[in-house]
């Protein structure tokens, strides 16, 4: 019968609690490290894809500008009589 004071079983339970807390902290720190690494990887990939998309857009913009300049000359010849 337990009379409310500390006993031998309580001391063994504290050791068990301490070991469980150590185990949880060990697993949690490993989990946090994995989360940080995965976030860093996905963040770096997102930045790379964003930069790649901007470079492609810039290259496409140059081609669009050349095409519009060509079409401007074609349309201009339809409206302006250059047969002087």
Phi, psi and omega per residue, in radians:
X1 nan 2.396 -3.114
X2 -1.597 2.251 -3.073
X3 -1.807 0.175 3.072
X4 1.723 -0.201 3.128
X5 -1.648 2.942 3.112
X6 -1.192 2.437 3.138
X7 -2.235 -3.131 -3.135
X8 -1.140 -0.605 -3.140
X9 -1.204 -0.629 3.102
X10 -1.090 -0.688 3.131
X11 -1.123 -0.696 3.092
X12 -1.168 -0.632 3.112
X13 -1.156 -0.637 3.105
X14 -1.106 -0.684 3.097
X15 -1.114 -0.708 3.100
X16 -1.116 -0.759 3.102
X17 -1.084 -0.727 -3.138
X18 -1.119 -0.756 3.109
X19 -1.141 -0.675 3.105
X20 -1.124 -0.728 3.116
X21 -1.139 -0.697 3.091
X22 -1.071 -0.764 3.140
X23 -1.093 -0.767 3.141
X24 -1.109 -0.762 3.119
X25 -1.116 -0.672 3.119
X26 -1.127 -0.822 3.132
X27 -1.162 -0.726 -3.120
X28 -1.129 -0.715 3.141
X29 -1.144 -0.646 3.078
X30 -1.156 -0.691 3.123
X31 -1.147 -0.735 3.118
X32 -1.106 -0.717 3.113
X33 -1.072 -0.742 3.117
X34 -1.140 -0.699 3.121
X35 -1.098 -0.770 3.141
X36 -1.102 -0.758 3.140
X37 -1.122 -0.720 3.131
X38 -1.186 -0.672 3.103
X39 -1.132 -0.724 -3.140
X40 -1.119 -0.695 -3.140
X41 -1.139 -0.817 -3.122
X42 -1.194 -0.588 3.102
X43 -1.167 -0.754 3.116
X44 -1.120 -0.692 3.116
X45 -1.134 -0.712 3.126
X46 -1.109 -0.759 3.117
X47 -1.104 -0.707 3.130
X48 -1.114 -0.797 -3.126
X49 -1.150 -0.633 3.105
X50 -1.128 -0.756 3.117
X51 -1.137 -0.741 3.128
X52 -1.091 -0.698 3.131
X53 -1.144 -0.705 3.124
X54 -1.146 -0.683 3.115
X55 -1.135 -0.733 3.110
X56 -1.133 -0.690 3.120
X57 -1.120 -0.708 3.131
X58 -1.135 -0.722 3.118
X59 -1.162 -0.718 3.111
X60 -1.149 -0.602 3.137
X61 -1.100 -0.655 3.089
X62 -1.123 -0.732 3.105
X63 -1.159 -0.673 3.108
X64 -1.126 -0.712 3.129
X65 -1.109 -0.729 3.090
X66 -1.122 -0.714 3.120
X67 -1.125 -0.720 3.135
X68 -1.191 -0.614 3.099
X69 -1.127 -0.714 3.095
X70 -1.121 -0.806 3.139
X71 -1.136 -0.573 3.094
X72 -1.078 -0.768 3.127
X73 -1.142 -0.655 3.112
X74 -1.134 -0.839 -3.111
X75 -1.189 -0.620 3.131
X76 -1.081 -0.665 -3.133
X77 -1.188 -0.405 3.088
X78 -1.306 -0.527 -3.070
X79 -1.738 -0.408 -3.076
X80 -1.969 2.337 3.131
X81 -1.549 1.873 -3.117
X82 -1.747 0.381 -3.065
X83 -1.650 0.766 -3.118
X84 -1.347 nan nan
